[in-house]
């Protein structure tokens, strides 16, 4: 039925126009409302940080109302001031020993990183990050609980314990299954069971959630026999039937492994937060845009259409996607993919479309605006130069700059030997803000204004210093350089192999 309205006066035209605009915004707000409980991790291990206000604007444009920080980064916290975005602020593992042995240190940390940010909506303090990883060989086992207790005490002294809760983000390796693969038999790892029971008891007492990091990609990466389709949410093969419950994806199975462990420990109703979950886009044969989009979109759709899990049906899951932006300074000890978990590239450009409503909306991630770049120039191989020292120079460049896209399965893995060298030289050149002398490599390199990017392999131009939180150019020497090169030894062997 058509409805015609005759407007008789200019005043009424203005009034109805205002009503129309209001309705438009209300409808738009409904259309772009995001999955309840959806947050994102904002890591800062990058050579050139985007301005914090630009990142916060991205969060707001996308509709994220929760963010997790791995440390109390002053720039990030200042940018979040007044935004109303709920914040989980982290304490790095290397601070745990000090906080465990000094209540004054805990008081000072709370004062400097929580109390003084009254206009930041801090809801959680994450004490450590995966401190009980098997790889740490027990380094943090004796200091995590005392640090947790001291931070809680300091929050209480500051009259913040009612609004700011403590938690300890833990890797899924704190769990084990004596009757694998059935999730309902989940328990805590034997060698840390007393620690885990103490943490769970303490969190229950003070009202803190249990935070677990779940990585289906890592399961696939570490086990060549892992059924790939079970890592995603749209397959039905390889289902696990556990009594009356059926699991068609490893996320639900891993989550319920924790639910069962908590129940077996006597805490069946302790709140759970998934502190990290995501999929990388580069640096591994299974790390690509297609798989990342499939996983993250499937996760969001799954949370909306099938809330809860078989052992906690109907209970919404609080999730922090990992992560917001790529970090080119992260350790690649687990794999080259570690620097490519972001929904966005280093400069805030979305990698793929992602409907954050989980309901099939056409809305997607919004690119950062107003990012300023260095001049459009690149450092590439001088093909007329003497190539005798090429391998050493490529190794030097990749020992400092990020060459992970050259890894097997990476977006630049198809390049020729000359292309590998150009990529390495340009990464080093951009890392050093295109400074004079950073494109030489014993005469092997030259500067060009023609973009060498091709076929999905992006040769970056870095963010300009005026648009970035990076400090002075990073032409590193001495012990810093030695430690980096030693840390990259295995990776450098791979680079040299490419050049042979």
LUMDRENVEX-142840 format. One record per residue (C-alpha): residue number from 0; residue in one letter; x, y, z. Coordinates in steps of 0.1 Angstrom, whole numbers, plus 5000, padded with zeros to 4 digits. Layout:
ATOM   nr  rest  east  north    up
ATOM  NUM     a     X      Y     Z
...
! end
This chain:
ATOM   nr  rest  east  north    up
ATOM    0     x  5000   5000  5000
ATOM    1     x  5014   5034  4990
ATOM    2     x  5012   5062  5015
ATOM    3     x  5012   5099  5003
ATOM    4     x  5018   5128  5026
ATOM    5     x  5013   5164  5017
ATOM    6     x  5036   5188  5036
ATOM    7     x  5020   5222  5039
ATOM    8     x  5047   5242  5056
ATOM    9     x  5085   5246  5057
ATOM   10     x  5084   5242  5095
ATOM   11     x  5069   5207  5091
ATOM   12     x  5093   5198  5064
ATOM   13     x  5122   5206  5088
ATOM   14     x  5106   5186  5116
ATOM   15     x  5099   5155  5094
ATOM   16     x  5133   5157  5079
ATOM   17     x  5148   5156  5115
ATOM   18     x  5126   5126  5123
ATOM   19     x  5137   5108  5091
ATOM   20     x  5173   5114  5099
ATOM   21     x  5168   5100  5135
ATOM   22     x  5151   5069  5121
ATOM   23     x  5179   5064  5096
ATOM   24     x  5205   5065  5124
ATOM   25     x  5185   5042  5146
ATOM   26     x  5180   5017  5118
ATOM   27     x  5217   5020  5109
ATOM   28     x  5226   5013  5146
ATOM   29     x  5205   4982  5146
ATOM   30     x  5220   4970  5113
ATOM   31     x  5256   4973  5124
ATOM   32     x  5252   4961  5160
ATOM   33     x  5279   4935  5166
ATOM   34     x  5279   4901  5182
ATOM   35     x  5273   4904  5220
ATOM   36     x  5305   4898  5239
ATOM   37     x  5328   4903  5209
ATOM   38     x  5361   4919  5216
ATOM   39     x  5395   4921  5198
ATOM   40     x  5432   4920  5209
ATOM   41     x  5452   4951  5202
ATOM   42     x  5489   4941  5202
ATOM   43     x  5517   4967  5199
ATOM   44     x  5547   4946  5189
ATOM   45     x  5553   4965  5157
ATOM   46     x  5580   4988  5144
ATOM   47     x  5556   5015  5133
ATOM   48     x  5525   5019  5154
ATOM   49     x  5494   5036  5139
ATOM   50     x  5483   5066  5159
ATOM   51     x  5462   5054  5188
ATOM   52     x  5433   5077  5180
ATOM   53     x  5432   5062  5145
ATOM   54     x  5431   5027  5160
ATOM   55     x  5404   5036  5185
ATOM   56     x  5384   5051  5156
ATOM   57     x  5387   5018  5138
ATOM   58     x  5374   5000  5168
ATOM   59     x  5344   5023  5170
ATOM   60     x  5337   5022  5133
ATOM   61     x  5337   4984  5134
ATOM   62     x  5315   4983  5165
ATOM   63     x  5340   4966  5188
ATOM   64     x  5331   4975  5224
ATOM   65     x  5358   4954  5241
ATOM   66     x  5395   4954  5236
ATOM   67     x  5424   4935  5252
ATOM   68     x  5458   4950  5256
ATOM   69     x  5489   4929  5264
ATOM   70     x  5505   4956  5285
ATOM   71     x  5496   4990  5299
ATOM   72     x  5507   5008  5268
ATOM   73     x  5503   5046  5277
ATOM   74     x  5495   5056  5241
ATOM   75     x  5468   5030  5237
ATOM   76     x  5452   5038  5271
ATOM   77     x  5453   5075  5263
ATOM   78     x  5436   5068  5230
ATOM   79     x  5409   5048  5247
ATOM   80     x  5401   5076  5271
ATOM   81     x  5364   5086  5269
ATOM   82     x  5356   5060  5243
ATOM   83     x  5336   5038  5267
ATOM   84     x  5353   5007  5251
ATOM   85     x  5357   4980  5277
ATOM   86     x  5394   4973  5283
ATOM   87     x  5413   4943  5296
ATOM   88     x  5448   4955  5304
ATOM   89     x  5476   4930  5306
ATOM   90     x  5507   4926  5328
ATOM   91     x  5536   4909  5309
ATOM   92     x  5551   4878  5323
ATOM   93     x  5585   4894  5330
ATOM   94     x  5568   4917  5356
ATOM   95     x  5553   4888  5376
ATOM   96     x  5583   4881  5398
ATOM   97     x  5585   4918  5410
ATOM   98     x  5548   4920  5416
ATOM   99     x  5548   4887  5434
ATOM  100     x  5574   4898  5459
ATOM  101     x  5565   4934  5464
ATOM  102     x  5531   4948  5474
ATOM  103     x  5545   4983  5468
ATOM  104     x  5553   4973  5432
ATOM  105     x  5517   4960  5429
ATOM  106     x  5503   4992  5444
ATOM  107     x  5524   5014  5421
ATOM  108     x  5514   4993  5390
ATOM  109     x  5477   4997  5398
ATOM  110     x  5482   5035  5405
ATOM  111     x  5501   5041  5373
ATOM  112     x  5481   5019  5350
ATOM  113     x  5445   5017  5363
ATOM  114     x  5437   5044  5389
ATOM  115     x  5451   5073  5369
ATOM  116     x  5430   5063  5338
ATOM  117     x  5397   5071  5354
ATOM  118     x  5382   5080  5320
ATOM  119     x  5392   5046  5305
ATOM  120     x  5367   5018  5310
ATOM  121     x  5391   4992  5324
ATOM  122     x  5371   4961  5334
ATOM  123     x  5399   4935  5337
ATOM  124     x  5435   4932  5347
ATOM  125     x  5451   4902  5330
ATOM  126     x  5480   4890  5353
ATOM  127     x  5505   4874  5329
ATOM  128     x  5499   4858  5296
ATOM  129     x  5499   4821  5293
ATOM  130     x  5525   4818  5322
ATOM  131     x  5522   4780  5324
ATOM  132     x  5531   4772  5289
ATOM  133     x  5551   4739  5287
ATOM  134     x  5577   4759  5267
ATOM  135     x  5585   4781  5298
ATOM  136     x  5596   4750  5318
ATOM  137     x  5580   4763  5350
ATOM  138     x  5596   4797  5349
ATOM  139     x  5565   4815  5361
ATOM  140     x  5548   4788  5382
ATOM  141     x  5559   4802  5416
ATOM  142     x  5552   4838  5409
ATOM  143     x  5518   4839  5391
ATOM  144     x  5495   4833  5420
ATOM  145     x  5514   4857  5444
ATOM  146     x  5513   4884  5417
ATOM  147     x  5476   4877  5411
ATOM  148     x  5469   4881  5448
ATOM  149     x  5489   4912  5452
ATOM  150     x  5473   4929  5422
ATOM  151     x  5438   4920  5436
ATOM  152     x  5449   4935  5470
ATOM  153     x  5461   4967  5453
ATOM  154     x  5428   4970  5434
ATOM  155     x  5410   4967  5467
ATOM  156     x  5432   4994  5483
ATOM  157     x  5423   5017  5454
ATOM  158     x  5386   5010  5459
ATOM  159     x  5385   4994  5424
ATOM  160     x  5380   4957  5432
ATOM  161     x  5343   4960  5427
ATOM  162     x  5346   4972  5391
ATOM  163     x  5379   4958  5379
ATOM  164     x  5383   4921  5380
ATOM  165     x  5415   4900  5378
ATOM  166     x  5421   4871  5355
ATOM  167     x  5450   4850  5341
ATOM  168     x  5449   4843  5304
ATOM  169     x  5460   4807  5299
ATOM  170     x  5469   4785  5270
ATOM  171     x  5448   4754  5263
ATOM  172     x  5478   4733  5272
ATOM  173     x  5469   4737  5308
ATOM  174     x  5442   4711  5300
ATOM  175     x  5446   4674  5293
ATOM  176     x  5422   4646  5284
ATOM  177     x  5428   4611  5298
ATOM  178     x  5400   4598  5275
ATOM  179     x  5409   4616  5243
ATOM  180     x  5391   4628  5222
ATOM  181     x  5360   4631  5244
ATOM  182     x  5357   4667  5259
ATOM  183     x  5336   4656  5289
ATOM  184     x  5367   4640  5305
ATOM  185     x  5387   4672  5306
ATOM  186     x  5410   4679  5336
ATOM  187     x  5439   4702  5343
ATOM  188     x  5474   4691  5335
ATOM  189     x  5488   4669  5363
ATOM  190     x  5521   4688  5369
ATOM  191     x  5502   4721  5374
ATOM  192     x  5469   4708  5389
ATOM  193     x  5475   4722  5424
ATOM  194     x  5484   4756  5408
ATOM  195     x  5453   4756  5386
ATOM  196     x  5430   4746  5415
ATOM  197     x  5444   4775  5435
ATOM  198     x  5439   4800  5407
ATOM  199     x  5404   4787  5400
ATOM  200     x  5395   4790  5437
ATOM  201     x  5409   4825  5439
ATOM  202     x  5391   4837  5408
ATOM  203     x  5358   4822  5421
ATOM  204     x  5363   4840  5454
ATOM  205     x  5370   4875  5439
ATOM  206     x  5346   4872  5409
ATOM  207     x  5372   4870  5382
ATOM  208     x  5366   4850  5350
ATOM  209     x  5387   4821  5337
ATOM  210     x  5404   4833  5305
ATOM  211     x  5415   4807  5279
ATOM  212     x  5432   4811  5246
ATOM  213     x  5420   4787  5219
ATOM  214     x  5438   4782  5185
ATOM  215     x  5424   4757  5161
ATOM  216     x  5450   4769  5136
ATOM  217     x  5478   4759  5159
ATOM  218     x  5463   4724  5162
ATOM  219     x  5464   4722  5124
ATOM  220     x  5499   4736  5122
ATOM  221     x  5514   4713  5147
ATOM  222     x  5497   4680  5137
ATOM  223     x  5499   4670  5100
ATOM  224     x  5472   4644  5108
ATOM  225     x  5448   4669  5123
ATOM  226     x  5415   4669  5102
ATOM  227     x  5415   4703  5085
ATOM  228     x  5377   4705  5082
ATOM  229     x  5374   4701  5120
ATOM  230     x  5392   4734  5125
ATOM  231     x  5363   4753  5108
ATOM  232     x  5326   4757  5116
ATOM  233     x  5310   4747  5083
ATOM  234     x  5320   4710  5081
ATOM  235     x  5303   4679  5094
ATOM  236     x  5331   4654  5088
ATOM  237     x  5353   4640  5116
ATOM  238     x  5326   4647  5142
ATOM  239     x  5332   4636  5178
ATOM  240     x  5303   4619  5195
ATOM  241     x  5307   4622  5233
ATOM  242     x  5277   4606  5250
ATOM  243     x  5247   4626  5239
ATOM  244     x  5268   4655  5226
ATOM  245     x  5282   4658  5191
ATOM  246     x  5311   4681  5182
ATOM  247     x  5316   4692  5146
ATOM  248     x  5344   4717  5153
ATOM  249     x  5375   4718  5175
ATOM  250     x  5365   4752  5191
ATOM  251     x  5335   4738  5208
ATOM  252     x  5354   4706  5218
ATOM  253     x  5383   4727  5233
ATOM  254     x  5359   4750  5251
ATOM  255     x  5340   4721  5267
ATOM  256     x  5373   4705  5276
ATOM  257     x  5377   4735  5299
ATOM  258     x  5341   4734  5311
ATOM  259     x  5346   4698  5321
ATOM  260     x  5379   4705  5339
ATOM  261     x  5362   4733  5359
ATOM  262     x  5333   4710  5367
ATOM  263     x  5357   4682  5378
ATOM  264     x  5375   4708  5400
ATOM  265     x  5343   4718  5417
ATOM  266     x  5336   4751  5399
ATOM  267     x  5310   4743  5372
ATOM  268     x  5297   4779  5369
ATOM  269     x  5329   4799  5368
ATOM  270     x  5326   4825  5339
ATOM  271     x  5348   4818  5309
ATOM  272     x  5363   4843  5285
ATOM  273     x  5381   4832  5253
ATOM  274     x  5409   4857  5254
ATOM  275     x  5424   4849  5220
ATOM  276     x  5411   4831  5189
ATOM  277     x  5417   4837  5153
ATOM  278     x  5435   4827  5121
ATOM  279     x  5466   4842  5104
ATOM  280     x  5468   4852  5068
ATOM  281     x  5505   4847  5059
ATOM  282     x  5536   4828  5067
ATOM  283     x  5523   4792  5065
ATOM  284     x  5507   4769  5039
ATOM  285     x  5474   4771  5058
ATOM  286     x  5477   4808  5067
ATOM  287     x  5459   4828  5040
ATOM  288     x  5431   4852  5036
ATOM  289     x  5406   4826  5024
ATOM  290     x  5411   4804  5055
ATOM  291     x  5411   4834  5079
ATOM  292     x  5379   4847  5065
ATOM  293     x  5363   4813  5066
ATOM  294     x  5373   4807  5102
ATOM  295     x  5365   4841  5117
ATOM  296     x  5332   4845  5098
ATOM  297     x  5323   4809  5108
ATOM  298     x  5331   4817  5144
ATOM  299     x  5309   4848  5145
ATOM  300     x  5280   4830  5128
ATOM  301     x  5284   4801  5152
ATOM  302     x  5283   4823  5183
ATOM  303     x  5251   4841  5170
ATOM  304     x  5232   4811  5156
ATOM  305     x  5242   4785  5182
ATOM  306     x  5250   4802  5215
ATOM  307     x  5269   4782  5240
ATOM  308     x  5284   4747  5236
ATOM  309     x  5271   4712  5243
ATOM  310     x  5282   4714  5280
ATOM  311     x  5271   4750  5284
ATOM  312     x  5241   4753  5260
ATOM  313     x  5225   4787  5256
ATOM  314     x  5252   4806  5275
ATOM  315     x  5267   4833  5252
ATOM  316     x  5305   4830  5247
ATOM  317     x  5326   4861  5253
ATOM  318     x  5354   4861  5227
ATOM  319     x  5383   4884  5219
ATOM  320     x  5394   4879  5183
ATOM  321     x  5432   4877  5177
ATOM  322     x  5441   4902  5165
ATOM  323     x  5433   4936  5152
ATOM  324     x  5465   4946  5134
ATOM  325     x  5496   4927  5121
ATOM  326     x  5527   4930  5144
ATOM  327     x  5560   4929  5125
ATOM  328     x  5581   4926  5157
ATOM  329     x  5565   4895  5172
ATOM  330     x  5587   4865  5179
ATOM  331     x  5585   4839  5151
ATOM  332     x  5597   4810  5173
ATOM  333     x  5562   4794  5169
ATOM  334     x  5562   4800  5131
ATOM  335     x  5564   4828  5106
ATOM  336     x  5526   4832  5108
ATOM  337     x  5529   4849  5142
ATOM  338     x  5533   4883  5125
ATOM  339     x  5501   4880  5105
ATOM  340     x  5471   4874  5128
ATOM  341     x  5456   4908  5121
ATOM  342     x  5422   4916  5107
ATOM  343     x  5441   4946  5093
ATOM  344     x  5475   4951  5078
ATOM  345     x  5501   4972  5096
ATOM  346     x  5485   5004  5082
ATOM  347     x  5449   4997  5091
ATOM  348     x  5437   4983  5058
ATOM  349     x  5413   4954  5060
ATOM  350     x  5425   4921  5046
ATOM  351     x  5391   4907  5038
ATOM  352     x  5354   4913  5044
ATOM  353     x  5340   4902  5078
ATOM  354     x  5304   4906  5089
ATOM  355     x  5308   4913  5126
ATOM  356     x  5271   4909  5133
ATOM  357     x  5273   4872  5123
ATOM  358     x  5239   4875  5107
ATOM  359     x  5248   4880  5071
ATOM  360     x  5249   4918  5071
ATOM  361     x  5267   4935  5042
ATOM  362     x  5285   4957  5066
ATOM  363     x  5322   4949  5070
ATOM  364     x  5354   4961  5085
ATOM  365     x  5362   4998  5079
ATOM  366     x  5397   5009  5068
ATOM  367     x  5417   5034  5088
ATOM  368     x  5415   5069  5075
ATOM  369     x  5441   5096  5072
ATOM  370     x  5472   5074  5075
ATOM  371     x  5503   5092  5062
ATOM  372     x  5530   5072  5045
ATOM  373     x  5567   5077  5036
ATOM  374     x  5574   5087  5000
ATOM  375     x  5565   5062  4973
ATOM  376     x  5599   5046  4969
ATOM  377     x  5613   5011  4974
ATOM  378     x  5647   4995  4979
ATOM  379     x  5654   4967  4954
ATOM  380     x  5682   4945  4941
ATOM  381     x  5707   4962  4918
ATOM  382     x  5709   4934  4892
ATOM  383     x  5741   4947  4877
ATOM  384     x  5760   4944  4910
ATOM  385     x  5784   4917  4920
ATOM  386     x  5763   4890  4937
ATOM  387     x  5791   4874  4957
ATOM  388     x  5778   4887  4991
ATOM  389     x  5741   4885  4983
ATOM  390     x  5733   4857  5007
ATOM  391     x  5750   4874  5036
ATOM  392     x  5733   4907  5029
ATOM  393     x  5698   4891  5026
ATOM  394     x  5705   4873  5058
ATOM  395     x  5715   4906  5075
ATOM  396     x  5683   4923  5062
ATOM  397     x  5660   4895  5073
ATOM  398     x  5677   4892  5107
ATOM  399     x  5663   4926  5115
ATOM  400     x  5634   4933  5092
ATOM  401     x  5603   4912  5086
ATOM  402     x  5607   4887  5058
ATOM  403     x  5581   4862  5069
ATOM  404     x  5560   4866  5038
ATOM  405     x  5588   4848  5019
ATOM  406     x  5582   4816  5040
ATOM  407     x  5569   4784  5026
ATOM  408     x  5532   4790  5019
ATOM  409     x  5536   4828  5023
ATOM  410     x  5522   4854  5000
ATOM  411     x  5556   4861  4985
ATOM  412     x  5569   4826  4984
ATOM  413     x  5568   4824  4946
ATOM  414     x  5593   4852  4941
ATOM  415     x  5626   4845  4923
ATOM  416     x  5660   4847  4940
ATOM  417     x  5662   4883  4928
ATOM  418     x  5627   4890  4941
ATOM  419     x  5635   4875  4975
ATOM  420     x  5665   4899  4978
ATOM  421     x  5645   4929  4968
ATOM  422     x  5618   4920  4993
ATOM  423     x  5644   4917  5021
ATOM  424     x  5662   4949  5012
ATOM  425     x  5629   4968  5010
ATOM  426     x  5617   4955  5044
ATOM  427     x  5649   4967  5060
ATOM  428     x  5647   5001  5041
ATOM  429     x  5611   5007  5053
ATOM  430     x  5618   4996  5088
ATOM  431     x  5645   5023  5089
ATOM  432     x  5621   5050  5077
ATOM  433     x  5639   5051  5042
ATOM  434     x  5669   5068  5059
ATOM  435     x  5700   5074  5039
ATOM  436     x  5723   5044  5040
ATOM  437     x  5696   5019  5047
ATOM  438     x  5694   5009  5010
ATOM  439     x  5730   5000  5001
ATOM  440     x  5740   4965  5012
ATOM  441     x  5775   4968  4998
ATOM  442     x  5762   4982  4965
ATOM  443     x  5737   4954  4960
ATOM  444     x  5706   4976  4964
ATOM  445     x  5691   5006  4946
ATOM  446     x  5661   5029  4951
ATOM  447     x  5632   5028  4927
ATOM  448     x  5599   5047  4924
ATOM  449     x  5583   5019  4906
ATOM  450     x  5562   4997  4929
ATOM  451     x  5577   4961  4927
ATOM  452     x  5545   4946  4943
ATOM  453     x  5530   4918  4922
ATOM  454     x  5504   4891  4923
ATOM  455     x  5494   4896  4959
ATOM  456     x  5530   4901  4972
ATOM  457     x  5530   4936  4987
ATOM  458     x  5562   4955  4989
ATOM  459     x  5553   4979  5017
ATOM  460     x  5558   5016  5021
ATOM  461     x  5559   5023  5058
ATOM  462     x  5538   5047  5078
ATOM  463     x  5554   5081  5081
ATOM  464     x  5568   5092  5115
ATOM  465     x  5542   5120  5118
ATOM  466     x  5515   5093  5115
ATOM  467     x  5532   5067  5135
ATOM  468     x  5541   5061  5171
ATOM  469     x  5575   5047  5161
ATOM  470     x  5606   5064  5174
ATOM  471     x  5639   5070  5157
ATOM  472     x  5652   5050  5128
ATOM  473     x  5660   5014  5137
ATOM  474     x  5695   5008  5122
ATOM  475     x  5706   4984  5149
ATOM  476     x  5741   4973  5156
ATOM  477     x  5761   4956  5184
ATOM  478     x  5745   4931  5209
ATOM  479     x  5710   4940  5197
ATOM  480     x  5719   4929  5162
ATOM  481     x  5738   4898  5173
ATOM  482     x  5709   4886  5195
ATOM  483     x  5684   4892  5167
ATOM  484     x  5705   4873  5141
ATOM  485     x  5711   4844  5165
ATOM  486     x  5673   4843  5171
ATOM  487     x  5667   4841  5134
ATOM  488     x  5694   4815  5126
ATOM  489     x  5670   4789  5114
ATOM  490     x  5650   4814  5094
ATOM  491     x  5681   4828  5077
ATOM  492     x  5691   4793  5066
ATOM  493     x  5658   4792  5048
ATOM  494     x  5664   4825  5031
ATOM  495     x  5698   4815  5019
ATOM  496     x  5683   4783  5006
ATOM  497     x  5659   4804  4985
ATOM  498     x  5689   4822  4969
ATOM  499     x  5708   4790  4960
! end
